[in-house]
Amino acid sequence: MDFLGSLLGEGSPTALPVVFGCEQLGGYEWGEVDIGEIRLAIAEAVELGVRLFDTADCYGRGVSESRLGRALGSGRDSATISTKFGVRFNARGGVFYDSSPEWCEVALLASLERLGTDWIDLYQIHYWDGVTPLDDTVAALERLRSKGLIRAYGLSNTAWESVPSSIWAGLSTYSMEYSLLNREHEDSARRAVAFGGWFMPYGVLAQGLLSGKYDIETRFGSDDRRSDPRYRHFTPAGLRRGMRMMETLRACARDLNASPAQLAIAWTRKMIPRCLPLVGIKSSRQLTEAAEGSVLDLPEDVTMRLLGAVLDD
């Protein structure tokens, strides 16, 4: 059994194959967020069998990490913590990427302090800076692992074509956006899994659109990043496309006595083996829905019906 699999209790009926996304815990750019609700959900997740909690040093500029560490408290040993490095802010608040070996270690030490832990279970390259050879970054990660500061490492937001074959064997995870509305990285995900890694898709609910709680008239305020046209699922064209998908998703969900969100999560696991869908959680209700969706076994005809809706779009 691979290391990450053993951490997650692979094969154990008490471990759930879903990742608790903690970006909203940073309380930044997601509209109104009840931090108390998220803390409660974290405590419930540990008891429920959700093992992996994913954050990053840039979420709320470190606030998500600090809050996650405090929320886990004595339950830290029962949890698998994933955090990420590589996104930095300049003096004007602008974002730039830095995946250099030097920054890798500096960022890790800061994350350890904020999380209140002596080690990180999974440390991910959040974004490749396009300059540092990835072989050099991975060599730095291997040194940190040999020191016991991290236990595994992964890569996110980097196209398959940019990744040297020499590093795949060492990667435990590969993370890209993937959902019923975005299959752009499906081939890359399958290739990564073929190397023995786990695929950790984010955006599996298309930033909430596939949850079924939004409609064609949905608009967000300036304090929510989904108001930015870069979040294409919530542009007028994106909403029209999403609503067409929701018609099929709702119909399938009714047939299975499940929710649209549960089907959207289950579909990603059906399509990609060794898949750990990452779902941003803001409440106990969302936690339960994500947990149940992660173990929902989609019948083949439903899987193909949803896939047909994607292909016909």
N, C-alpha and C positions, 0 to 999 in steps of 0.2 A: 504493500500500500504506500502511495506517495505521501510526503510529509503533510501537505495541505489536507489531503484526504483524511489522514489520521487526526489532524486537529479538528476537523469538522465532524469527526465521528462517522466517517463513511461506512455505510452498511449498518449503522445503528438506527433503530426505529425512533430514537429520541432526538436525533439531530435532523434539522430541517434544511433542505438545500436552497436557501434564500439568504440574501445579504441585506442587512439592515443599513440603509443609506442614511448618513448623518449630515448631509450638506445643510439641510434645513435647520439643524441644531445650531448652526452658526448664526441664525437669525438675520440673514442678510440676503436681500434680493429675491425673496420668495413671498412677498406680501406679508400679511398678518400671520404670525406663527406663535403658538402657545408653547413655550419652552417647557413648562411644567407637564403638559400632555406628552411631549416627546420623552422626557425623563421617565415618566410613568411607563411608557411603552418599552423603553430600554430595560427596565426592571422586569417587566412581564416577559420580554423576549427571552431573557436568560432562562427563566422558568419554563417557557414554552418549548425551548429547544433550538432557538435561533442562535447560532454560534458565532457568526462572522459579522462584525460591525465595521463599516467602511467610512473613513473620514479623510481629510487632507489638511495640510498645514495652511492652505489658503482659504479654507471655508470659514468665513467670518474672521479672516486673518488670525487664525489660531484659536478663535473662540470655540469652534466646534470640538476641537481636540480637548480643550480644557473641560468643557461641559461633559463630554463623553467619559473622560477619566473619572470625574466626580460622580457621574450617574452610575457607572459600573461599580465603583467602590470595592467592597469586599468580593464582589462577583467577578472581578477581573480574571481570576484563574479559570473561570468557567467560560470565558469569552475569548474569541480570536479577534484581535484588533488589526485592522488594515488601515494604513495611512499612506499619504503620497507626498512627494516633493517634486520641485521643478518649476512651480509657478511663483514668481517673485513680483514685488511691487517697487517701482522707483519712487523718488522723492515727490513726484507730482501725482502719485496714486495710479500711474499707468502700470500695466502688466507686461512682464517679459518672462521668457523661459530660460532656465539654467539647469541643465542636467550634468554639470561638470562634477568630477569626483570630489573636488574641494567643497562645493556647495552641498553635495549629497551628505557628507558627514556632519557639516555644520547644521543643516536642516534636521537631520535625524536627532542630534542631541537636543535641539530645541523641542522637537516633537515629544521625545521621551519625558522631558520636564513637564510639558503641558499636560500630557496624558497621565503623569504620575506613575509611570511604570519603568521597569528596568530593561524591557525588551519590546520589540514590535514583532508581531507574528508574521505579517505580510507588509513589506515596504515596496511601494510601487513608484516607478518613474511616471509622474503625472502627464507630462508632455516632454517629448524630446526637443531639445533646443535647435536641432538641425545643424549644429556645429561640432559638438563633442562626439567623438566616435562612441557608439553605443557599447562597443567592446570595452572601452575604458571605464564607462559608467558601471557596467556589469562587474568588472574587476574590482571596483571600489565596493560594490554591494557584496561581493564574495568576501572581501576583507572584513566588512562589518558583520557578516554572518559568522566568520571564524572567531570573532571576538564575542559572540553571543548576544550582540545588540539587536540583530534581526534573525528571524528563523527561515524566512523565504522571501522571494522578491518577484515582482511582476512588472508588466509594461502596459501602459494605456495610451490611447489617443495617438497612435503611431501606425501609419499605413504599413501593411505587410511588406511592400516593395522596399521600404526604407530600413528594414530590419535585417542585419547580417545573419546568415544561417548559423554562425558560430555561437550565438547567444541563446537560441531557442531551447536547447537542452537544459539550461539553468533556470528558465522562467517557470514559475509555478502558475502564473495567471496572465491572461491577455484580456484587456478590457476596452471595448468600443461600444458606441451606441448601436442598439439593435432592437427592433420591435416589428410588429405587424406593419407599421408604417415606414420602417427604415431597414431594409435588408442589404444595404450597401456593403456591409462588412461580413456577410455570411460566409463567403468563401475563405476569407482570412481567418475567421473564427474556427472553421473546420480544420484548416491547416495547423493552427496553433494547438488544437486539441490532439491532432495526429502526432504531435511531438511529445505528448504526455502532459500538457498543461490543462488548466481549467479555463473555460471562457466565462468572464464576468461581465455580462452585458449591462449597460446602464441605459436609462431612457426606455425601459421595456413597456412603460405605460405612456410613452410619447409625452413626457412632462405632464402627465395627468389626463391627457385627452382621452385615452382608452379606458379610463375609469368610468366613463359614462356620465360624469357630473357636469360636463360643459355642453354648450350648444353652439349653433351657428352665430349667435349674437355675442358670444363671450369676448370680453375685452378686459385687459388688466391695467392696473395703475402703474405709475412710474416706479413704484417701489418693488415691482415684480419683473424679473428679467424676461418673462414671457411676453412682455409688451414690446420687446425688441424684435424687429423683423428677422433677425438671425434665427429666432426660434420659429422656424417655418411652419410648424404644426398649427400655430395660432395666427398666422396671416389669413386673410380672407380665403385664399386658394387652399391653404392648408386645412382650414376648418371645413371647407366643403368636402375635401378628400377624406378627412377624418370622420365626418358624419356619414359618408357612404360606407366606410368600414364599420362604423358603429351599428349600422342596420343589421349587418351579418353577425357581428359579435353579440349583439343583444339577442338575436334569434337563437343562436347557438347556446348562449348562456341560459335562456329559458328552458331549452330542451334538457339541459344537464342540471337544472336547479342550482345554478352557480351565478356568480356575478361576472360582468364583462371583464373587470380587472383580473379576476382569477383565471379566466380563459386566456387573456393576453399573456399572463405570466407563465401559465402552463404551456402555452404554444412555444415559447422560446426554449423551454427544456425539451420539448418534443422534437424540435428542429435541430438542436445542437447537443450532441452528447457531452457529458461532463460540463454542464452549464449551471452556473450559480447566478440567477438573475438578481440584480441589485435594484432594490426598490426604496425610494425615499419615503421614510415613515414620519408622519406627523401626529399620529394618534393610535390609541389601542385598537380602534376599529380597523385602521389601515394595516396594522400589524397582523391582526387575525386574518384579514383578507389575503394578505401577501403569503402568510404561512400556509393557509389552505390551498392557495393557488399553486404553491411550489410542489405540492404532493398530489395535485389533481392529475389523473391519468386521462388524457384526451383520447377518445375513440378515434380510430383512423379516419372515419368519414368526416368527423368534425374538423380534424386537422386539415384534411384536404379541402373542406369547404372554406375554411378561413384562408388557406393558401390560395384558393381560387379567387377569393375576393381581392387579395393582394395583386394577383396576376391580371385580373380584369380591370384594375384601377386605371 
